[in-house]
């Protein structure tokens, strides 16, 4: 079964705002002199300056299965490219350098559990030349609640002993993170697909995206260079 993500609600549509890159925050940032100057510098002062184009599967990328040659990018909003034009995010930058189109399977707000589910379904189908993954924050977990998967972060106020216990000890986050990474590596190995990955903490914030909550163009160029160095080292 194709993995469900909340982005499927956006399938086959174009949006100009995706949380937390919202019009509300944008208008609030315009009241701050320095932030307004930053937005003007990047030509993001127009509320329609950035668009999010979703394919039929709910990803900000090509229609899945349409490319004979490709590589796959996995991750959360840092890979999806929240607050940035598609041309400025690291998977697209890598794609332009290696001259191979990318399937960007990033899902904003995703947990590493989400990334695993996506990889488990799509990698054997898409058969990419390689996979690049920027992991999600390890404290996020994904749980099924009768009809869909929901992602929880430490500040969420969900109830029950399990939730309380899970959030109390970092060891639980670390173990879940390690399991997902090893599973994704196993999937890649089984399909003879090279995997290169970096932890989200390694994504340095050199500048800001439009929402001022995610890394900006300079940061994405730097991360793209790091991934390219990893690829070239093999």
C-alpha positions in Angstrom: 0.0 0.0 0.0 1.3 3.5 -0.9 2.4 5.3 2.3 0.0 7.9 3.5 1.3 11.4 4.3 -0.6 14.5 5.2 0.7 16.1 2.0 -1.6 13.9 -0.1 -4.3 16.5 0.8 -2.4 18.9 -1.5 -2.2 16.5 -4.5 -2.3 18.0 -8.0 -2.4 21.5 -6.7 -0.2 24.6 -6.3 -0.1 26.5 -3.0 1.6 29.6 -1.9 1.7 28.9 1.8 2.5 25.6 3.6 2.9 25.5 7.4 4.9 27.0 9.1 5.5 29.2 6.1 2.1 30.9 6.4 0.7 34.2 5.2 0.0 35.1 8.9 3.7 34.8 9.8 4.7 36.5 6.5 2.7 39.6 7.3 4.0 39.6 10.9 7.6 39.5 9.6 6.9 42.5 7.4 6.4 44.5 10.5 10.0 43.8 11.6 12.4 46.2 9.8 15.3 43.8 9.5 13.2 40.8 8.4 11.4 43.0 5.8 14.8 44.0 4.5 15.8 40.4 4.3 12.7 39.5 2.4 13.2 42.4 0.0 16.8 41.3 -0.6 15.6 37.9 -1.7 12.7 39.2 -3.7 10.2 37.4 -1.4 8.3 40.5 -0.6 5.4 39.5 -2.9 3.2 37.0 -1.2 3.1 34.9 -4.4 6.9 34.8 -4.8 7.2 31.2 -3.6 4.9 28.4 -4.9 4.6 24.8 -3.8 3.6 22.5 -6.7 2.4 19.1 -5.6 2.2 16.0 -7.8 -0.6 13.5 -7.7 1.1 11.6 -4.9 1.4 14.7 -2.8 5.1 15.3 -3.2 6.9 18.5 -4.3 8.5 16.8 -7.3 8.0 15.1 -10.6 5.3 12.6 -11.1 6.6 9.4 -9.5 7.5 6.7 -12.0 7.8 9.2 -14.9 11.6 9.2 -15.0 13.8 6.4 -16.2 16.9 7.9 -14.7 16.7 9.5 -11.2 18.0 9.8 -7.7 15.8 10.1 -4.6 16.0 12.7 -1.7 14.4 11.7 1.6 13.7 13.9 4.6 11.4 16.3 6.3 10.7 20.0 5.7 14.5 20.7 5.4 14.3 18.4 2.3 10.8 19.4 1.1 12.1 23.0 1.1 9.8 24.9 3.3 10.0 28.7 2.8 12.1 28.4 -0.4 11.5 28.3 -4.2 12.0 24.8 -5.5 15.1 25.8 -7.4 16.9 26.8 -4.2 16.6 23.6 -2.2 19.4 21.2 -1.8 18.0 18.2 -3.8 17.5 20.5 -6.8 21.0 21.9 -6.5 22.5 18.5 -6.4 20.3 17.5 -9.4 21.6 20.4 -11.5 25.2 19.5 -10.7 25.1 15.7 -11.4 22.6 16.3 -14.3 20.2 13.6 -13.0 16.6 14.5 -12.1 15.6 14.1 -8.5 12.5 12.6 -6.9 12.1 14.8 -3.8 10.2 12.6 -1.3 10.6 15.1 1.5 7.5 15.6 3.7 7.3 18.6 5.9 6.9 17.7 9.6 7.9 14.1 8.9 9.4 11.8 11.5 12.1 9.3 10.7 9.3 6.7 10.9 7.6 8.5 8.0 10.8 8.5 6.0 11.2 4.8 6.5 7.7 4.1 5.3 8.2 6.2 2.2 11.6 4.5 1.5 10.2 1.0 2.1 7.5 1.5 -0.6 9.1 3.7 -3.2 12.8 2.8 -3.5 12.2 -0.6 -5.0 9.7 0.9 -7.5 11.8 4.0 -8.5 15.2 2.2 -8.6 17.2 5.4 -8.2 20.9 5.6 -9.0 21.5 6.7 -5.4 19.6 8.0 -2.3 20.4 11.2 -0.4 18.7 11.5 3.0 18.7 14.3 5.6 17.2 12.7 8.7 14.4 14.3 10.6 14.8 15.4 14.3 15.1 12.2 16.3 12.6 13.3 18.9 9.7 13.1 16.5 7.8 9.8 16.4 4.9 8.7 14.1 2.0 6.7 15.5 -1.1 5.2 13.9 -4.4 6.3 15.4 -7.0 4.2 13.8 -7.3 5.9 10.5 -4.0 7.7 9.7 -0.5 8.2 10.9 0.2 11.2 13.2 3.5 12.7 14.0 4.3 13.7 17.6 7.0 16.0 18.9 8.2 16.5 22.5 5.9 19.4 23.1 2.7 17.6 22.0 0.2 17.1 24.7 -1.0 13.6 23.8 -2.2 11.4 26.7 -1.4 8.0 28.1 1.4 6.2 29.8 3.2 5.3 26.6 3.5 8.9 25.5 4.7 10.1 28.8 7.3 7.3 29.2 8.5 7.7 25.6 9.1 11.4 26.0 10.8 11.1 29.3 14.0 9.4 28.1 16.2 10.4 25.2 17.2 6.8 24.9 13.8 6.0 23.3 14.4 8.7 20.6 17.9 7.5 19.9 16.9 3.8 19.6 14.0 4.7 17.2 16.3 6.9 15.2 18.9 4.1 14.9 16.3 1.5 13.9 15.0 3.6 11.1 18.4 4.5 9.7 19.4 0.8 9.7 16.1 -0.2 8.1 16.5 2.3 5.3 20.2 1.3 4.8 19.0 -2.4 4.5 16.4 -1.4 1.9 19.0 0.3 -0.1 21.4 -2.6 0.2 18.8 -5.0 -0.9 18.2 -3.0 -4.0 21.9 -2.2 -4.7 21.2 1.5 -4.2 24.0 3.7 -2.6 22.7 5.6 0.4 24.3 8.9 1.6 22.8 10.5 4.7 23.4 13.3 7.1 21.8 14.0 10.5 19.5 17.1 10.5 21.8 18.7 13.2 24.5 18.8 10.5 22.4 21.1 8.4 24.0 24.4 9.4 21.9 27.5 9.5 23.8 30.1 7.5 20.7 32.1 6.6 16.9 31.9 6.6 14.1 30.8 4.4 11.0 33.1 4.0 9.5 31.7 7.3 12.6 32.4 9.3 12.2 29.0 10.8 14.1 27.0 8.2 17.5 27.3 6.5 17.9 29.6 3.6 19.5 29.5 0.1 23.1 29.8 1.3 22.5 26.9 3.8 21.0 24.7 1.1 23.9 25.4 -1.2 26.3 24.4 1.5 24.5 21.2 2.3 24.3 20.3 -1.4 28.1 20.7 -1.6 28.5 18.3 1.3 26.3 15.7 -0.3 28.2 16.1 -3.6 31.5 15.6 -1.8 30.1 12.4 -0.3 29.0 11.1 -3.7 32.3 12.0 -5.3 34.3 10.3 -2.6 33.0 6.9 -3.6 
